[in-house]
Every structure is written in structure tokens, then in C-alpha cells.
Amino acid sequence: MADDEDWTIPEELRPDPADYAFDLRAALGAVVSLKSRVPADAFSARTLGTEREGSGVVIRPDGLVLTIGYLIGESESIWITTASGRVVPGHALAHDFETGFGLVQALGRLDAPALELGAAEAPEAGTQAVLAAALQSRADGESGGGAVACSVVAREPFAGYWEYMLEEALFTSPAHPSWGGAALIGPDGKVAGIGSLVLQHRDGRGQQVDLNMCVPVGLLHPILADLLAFGRVNKPARPWLGLYAADQEEGIVVASVAAKGPAERAGLKAGDRIIGIAGAEAADLGALWRALWSCGPAGVKVEVQAERDGRRFSVPVASADRASFLKAPRLH
């Protein structure tokens, strides 16, 4: 674990080991730093960059690390740094687009403890927890990381603009500034979730507060064996359009389309308003993604209803498997 003086977390937000029934210091020792490099011509390089940095948590003694997938997707190299400073190369084993989880296998001895996965049932709102990130260098030359004493403030659906949807995501407060791949540690000392995003939310008094969205670890239990064996879930992929959209006052608006993706090839453009899928109107992003995925597996032709400059139209989009657009991780 890093020394306290290296943490950028305010003193009042740092967890006190005496407040926990488990060995907090040992648990934090399982949190590692991940640095990945992605080729400049990778599909995700334009949106996520070629150098990515975040955290992960060791979940098996053999060096299996659980993280968030966007940190390691299309990586050509990954370096794992433990809390004790040991640096070991890693290999991206899996990136599951439905949950957002990523798995990295250390290619050397980590000498770090492993944290057990928590229960399949997500923790209830009000549950006290710790969100822990590894120390990471920042653009300003300072270090970020450490742990935040937080609580689960909500369990509710989350729809992302990148064709992503969780029926039950975990939202925690106060927010951790280094959230990507951070380990959400429950009151039993086990992994309860993995940090994915920071979001702004207005509370009951109209004040803006930051929350972390974490992917519940219960979503990993039914797919872990597949991810280890095949690098993905062993079932047909969901249809993907390459559509980046947002909920706005006027409805669902296309922010951009993936270059050479299905939506762009079909003629959809930024600024188009999406009305529905296959004749079923979608009131928000969650409804839109559910309607899309109900059309069948990747490759199915999807009829998208949209509006442009006040004119409504319908366009058939030949969906694809998102993974087919990505480079396979390079094995060391």
C-alpha cells in the first residue's frame, strides 16, 4: 500500500482501518496500477487514446486481475504495478462489452494478496464501502490514487451513450477522483464492484454532486468461466450499430457515429434524432438499447426510425459484432 502522504484523497475521506471488520491494509494491497499502450491505428484510439492508466484488483493468487475493460481493450502492452512497487507485464485475457469488465493475467509473480469476489447480490443502498485505486501519475506530475470511504447511494439502471446498459449499476458517494478500474470493497472485505465512471447528479436541494458508477461484481459470476476459456462470453454477440447518442430535451440525439461502422454506412449522422427501433418508439437511451438488442444477434438488419431537419425517415442498418472492429490484444 502506498504511504498516506502520497494520496491525493482529502484526510476526511480516507478510510480508517479501525472502522472495518476486515484487514483494510491487506485488502488495499490487492489493488494494482495498470498502464496499457494501444496502437495508433486501433479502433478505440481516437476516443480513448493510445496510453491508458487506471487500476485493477487481484482476484486470484495466480495473478488474475479484474478491471474495467476500456483500460485494456486493443492493448499491445500492459504493465502491472503492485502496491509494493513490483512491476510485471500482463496480458489482456478478456473484455466483456455487456458488463464492461476486463481481465488481465499477470505474466510474472505479483507477490500481492488476492481479494475474494463478493456475493452475486449487489449491496443495498446505504451499505458502507471503500473505493480503492492504485497510485497513478497525472499530467500535472502529481500522483493520484488511494482509497475513499464511501457508501452505496443507489442501485439503479444506467444507460451509456456507447450502446451500453446495466439494469442495476451501483452508484457511490463521495466520488473517487481516480475511478477507472478502482476496486469497490464491501463491508465483508470482498470485491463488490469495479469503478467505471464519474457522473454529475443533482441532489434533493438542487446541488450538483459527483458520484462514481461501479459495475456490480455479481455480473461477473455467471460469465467468468467463459471469459477465462474464450476471452468473451460463449454466446452470440449483441447487435452493434456504432452509434453514440445522448438523452436531450428534444429526445435521443446522435452525438457521433463510429467511423466505417454500421450506422455511418447506413447514412445516419450527428444531429439526427433517433425515434425508435423496428417500429418501437424509444423514450430514452435505455429503451433504445433494449429495443436494439431484442432484434436478434449481431448481423441482424435493424430498421432505425429517425428525424433530420424536421423530416422523419426509416433506414435499415446492418448491425455488426463490435469486437470485429477491434484489434486482438497482443500476447507477450
C-alpha positions in Angstrom: 0.0 0.0 0.0 1.2 3.5 -0.8 2.2 5.8 2.0 -0.6 8.2 3.2 1.4 11.3 2.1 1.3 10.1 -1.5 -2.5 10.0 -1.6 -4.4 12.9 -3.0 -7.6 12.0 -1.1 -8.6 14.6 1.5 -7.9 13.4 5.0 -11.6 13.4 6.0 -12.4 11.0 3.1 -9.7 8.4 3.9 -10.9 5.2 5.5 -9.7 4.4 9.0 -8.6 0.7 9.2 -10.0 0.6 12.7 -13.6 1.1 11.3 -13.6 -2.1 9.4 -14.1 -5.7 10.4 -11.6 -6.9 7.8 -7.9 -6.1 7.3 -8.2 -2.9 5.2 -4.5 -2.6 4.7 -4.2 -6.1 3.3 -7.2 -5.5 1.1 -5.7 -2.4 -0.4 -2.6 -4.4 -1.1 -4.6 -6.3 -3.7 -5.2 -3.1 -5.7 -2.8 -2.6 -8.6 -2.0 0.0 -11.1 -2.4 -0.8 -14.8 -0.8 1.0 -17.7 -1.6 -0.1 -21.2 -0.5 1.0 -24.7 -2.8 0.7 -27.7 -1.7 1.0 -31.4 -2.4 4.4 -33.0 -4.5 2.7 -35.7 -6.6 0.9 -33.1 -10.4 1.4 -33.5 -10.7 2.9 -30.0 -7.5 5.0 -30.1 -9.4 8.1 -31.3 -11.9 8.1 -28.4 -9.9 6.5 -25.6 -6.3 7.4 -26.5 -3.3 5.2 -27.0 -2.0 5.3 -23.5 -4.4 4.4 -20.7 -3.9 4.3 -17.0 -6.1 3.0 -14.2 -6.5 0.4 -11.6 -7.4 -3.2 -11.1 -7.7 -5.7 -8.3 -6.0 -9.1 -8.0 -8.8 -11.8 -7.6 -6.7 -15.0 -7.8 -3.3 -16.0 -6.4 -2.1 -16.8 -9.9 -2.2 -13.0 -10.8 -5.6 -12.7 -12.4 -6.6 -9.0 -12.3 -10.1 -7.7 -12.6 -10.5 -4.2 -14.1 -12.7 -2.1 -16.3 -12.4 -3.1 -20.0 -11.8 0.2 -21.6 -8.4 0.4 -20.0 -7.1 -2.7 -21.7 -9.1 -3.0 -25.0 -6.9 -3.5 -28.1 -3.8 -3.2 -25.9 -0.4 -4.2 -27.3 1.3 -4.0 -23.9 0.1 -3.8 -20.3 2.2 -3.2 -17.2 1.0 -4.0 -13.7 2.5 -2.2 -10.7 1.7 -3.6 -7.3 1.3 -1.6 -4.1 4.8 -2.7 -3.1 6.2 -1.3 -6.3 6.8 -4.6 -8.2 6.3 -4.1 -11.9 5.2 -7.1 -14.0 3.9 -7.4 -17.6 0.3 -8.5 -18.2 -1.9 -9.8 -21.0 -5.4 -8.8 -21.7 -7.5 -12.0 -21.3 -11.0 -10.6 -21.9 -13.1 -7.5 -22.4 -16.8 -8.1 -22.0 -18.8 -5.4 -23.7 -22.1 -6.2 -22.0 -20.8 -5.7 -18.4 -17.8 -3.6 -19.1 -15.4 -5.9 -17.2 -11.9 -6.6 -18.3 -9.5 -9.4 -17.2 -5.7 -9.2 -17.2 -3.3 -12.1 -16.5 0.0 -11.2 -14.9 2.9 -12.7 -16.8 5.1 -12.8 -13.7 4.8 -13.2 -10.0 2.9 -10.3 -8.4 3.5 -11.1 -4.7 0.3 -9.4 -4.0 -2.7 -10.7 -2.0 -5.9 -11.6 -3.8 -9.4 -10.4 -2.8 -12.3 -12.7 -2.9 -15.3 -11.8 -5.2 -18.3 -10.7 -3.3 -21.8 -12.2 -3.4 -23.9 -12.3 -6.5 -26.5 -10.0 -4.9 -25.4 -6.3 -5.2 -25.0 -4.4 -1.9 -28.1 -2.4 -0.8 -28.2 1.4 -0.9 -26.7 2.6 2.4 -24.0 0.0 2.5 -20.7 1.4 3.7 -17.8 0.5 1.4 -14.3 1.6 0.3 -13.4 2.6 -3.3 -9.7 2.0 -3.8 -7.5 3.0 -6.6 -3.8 2.5 -7.2 -1.3 5.3 -7.3 -1.1 6.8 -10.8 1.0 9.6 -12.3 -1.0 12.5 -13.6 -0.5 15.1 -16.3 0.5 17.7 -13.7 3.2 15.5 -12.4 1.4 14.7 -9.1 0.2 11.2 -8.0 -3.4 10.2 -7.7 -4.9 7.2 -6.0 -5.6 5.9 -2.6 -8.9 5.0 -1.0 -12.2 6.8 -0.3 -14.6 5.8 2.5 -17.9 5.8 0.7 -21.4 4.4 0.7 -23.6 2.9 -2.0 -26.2 5.6 -2.5 -28.3 3.9 -5.3 -28.8 0.7 -7.2 -30.5 1.6 -10.4 -30.3 1.2 -14.2 -27.6 3.1 -16.2 -27.6 3.6 -19.9 -24.3 4.8 -21.6 -24.1 6.7 -24.8 -21.8 4.0 -26.4 -24.5 1.2 -26.7 -24.1 0.1 -23.1 -26.7 -0.6 -20.5 -26.7 -2.1 -16.9 -30.1 -2.9 -15.5 -28.6 -2.4 -12.0 -25.5 -0.3 -11.6 -24.0 0.8 -8.2 -23.6 4.5 -7.5 -21.3 5.6 -4.7 -20.5 8.8 -2.9 -18.3 10.6 -2.2 -16.7 10.2 -5.6 -13.1 8.9 -6.1 -11.1 11.1 -8.5 -9.2 8.0 -9.9 -12.2 5.8 -10.6 -11.2 3.8 -13.7 -10.8 0.2 -12.6 -11.0 1.1 -8.9 -12.0 -1.7 -6.5 -15.2 -1.3 -4.6 -14.6 -3.2 -1.4 -17.7 -4.2 0.6 -18.1 -4.4 4.4 -17.0 -8.1 4.2 -13.7 -7.2 2.7 -14.6 -8.7 -0.7 -14.8 -7.1 -4.1 -18.3 -5.7 -4.6 -17.8 -3.9 -7.9 -15.3 -2.1 -10.2 -15.2 1.6 -10.8 -16.2 2.8 -14.3 -17.3 6.4 -14.4 -17.7 9.6 -12.5 -21.1 11.3 -13.0 -22.7 14.5 -12.0 -26.0 14.4 -10.2 -28.3 17.0 -8.6 -29.4 16.1 -5.1 -32.7 17.0 -3.5 -31.5 20.5 -2.7 -30.5 21.1 -6.4 -26.8 21.0 -5.6 -24.5 19.2 -8.0 -22.6 16.3 -6.6 -20.2 13.8 -8.1 -21.0 10.0 -8.0 -19.0 7.0 -9.1 -20.7 4.4 -11.2 -19.4 0.9 -10.4 -20.2 -2.3 -12.2 -21.5 -4.9 -9.7 -19.3 -7.9 -9.3 -22.3 -10.2 -9.3 -22.4 -9.7 -13.1 -19.0 -11.5 -13.3 -20.0 -14.7 -11.6 -22.0 -16.3 -14.4 -19.5 -15.3 -17.1 -16.1 -15.7 -15.5 -15.6 -19.3 -16.7 -16.4 -18.2 -20.3 -14.1 -15.2 -20.1 -11.2 -17.3 -18.9 -11.8 -20.0 -21.5 -12.7 -18.0 -24.6 -11.9 -14.3 -23.9 -15.6 -13.5 -24.3 -19.0 -14.8 -23.3 -19.8 -18.0 -25.2 -23.0 -16.8 -26.9 -23.9 -14.8 -30.0 -22.8 -11.2 -29.7 -25.4 -8.4 -29.4 -26.1 -6.3 -32.5 -24.0 -3.1 -32.6 -24.6 0.0 -34.7 -21.6 2.2 -33.9 -23.9 4.9 -32.6 -23.1 7.4 -29.9 -26.2 9.0 -28.6 -27.4 11.1 -25.7 -30.7 11.9 -24.0 -31.6 15.5 -24.6 -34.7 17.6 -24.2 -35.7 17.0 -27.8 -35.2 13.3 -27.4 -32.4 10.9 -28.3 -29.8 12.7 -30.4 -26.9 11.2 -32.2 -23.7 12.8 -31.0 -21.4 11.0 -33.5 -21.1 7.7 -35.4 -18.2 5.3 -35.4 -16.0 5.6 -38.5 -16.9 3.0 -41.0 -19.4 1.5 -38.5 -22.9 0.2 -39.4 -24.7 3.5 -38.6 -22.3 5.6 -40.7 -22.5 3.2 -43.6 -26.3 3.4 -43.4 -26.2 7.2 -43.6 -27.0 8.2 -40.0 -25.3 11.4 -39.0 -24.5 13.5 -35.9 -27.6 15.6 -35.1 -30.1 13.0 -36.2 -32.8 12.4 -33.6 -33.5 8.7 -33.1 -37.2 7.9 -32.6 -37.2 4.1 -32.3 -36.1 0.7 -33.5 -38.1 -1.7 -35.6 -41.2 0.3 -35.2 -41.0 0.5 -31.4 -40.6 4.1 -30.2 -37.8 4.7 -27.6 -38.3 7.3 -25.0 -34.7 7.2 -23.7 -31.4 5.6 -24.2 -32.2 2.6 -22.0 -35.3 1.9 -24.1 -33.3 2.3 -27.3 -30.6 -0.1 -26.4 -33.1 -2.7 -25.1 -35.1 -2.5 -28.4 -31.9 -2.8 -30.4 -30.7 -5.9 -28.5 -34.1 -7.6 -28.8 -33.8 -7.6 -32.6 -31.6 -10.7 -32.6 -27.8 -11.4 -32.7 -25.1 -9.3 -34.3 -25.5 -9.2 -38.1 -29.3 -8.7 -38.0 -30.6 -5.9 -40.1 -32.2 -3.3 -37.8 -34.7 -0.7 -39.0 -33.9 2.6 -37.3 -36.6 5.4 -37.3 -35.0 8.8 -37.1 -35.6 12.5 -37.8 -33.4 15.0 -39.6 -34.3 18.7 -40.2 -37.9 18.0 -39.3 -38.2 15.1 -41.7 -38.9 11.6 -40.4 -37.3 8.7 -42.2 -36.5 5.0 -41.7 -33.2 3.4 -42.6 -32.1 -0.2 -42.5 -28.8 -0.7 -40.6 -26.8 -3.9 -41.0 -25.7 -4.4 -37.4 -22.3 -5.9 -36.5 -20.3 -7.6 -33.7 -18.5 -4.7 -32.0 -15.5 -7.0 -31.3 -14.9 -7.5 -35.1 -13.8 -3.8 -35.3 -11.2 -4.1 -32.6 -7.6 -5.4 -32.7 -7.0 -8.5 -30.8 -4.8 -8.0 -27.7 -1.2 -8.8 -28.4 0.3 -11.8 -26.4 3.7 -11.2 -25.0 
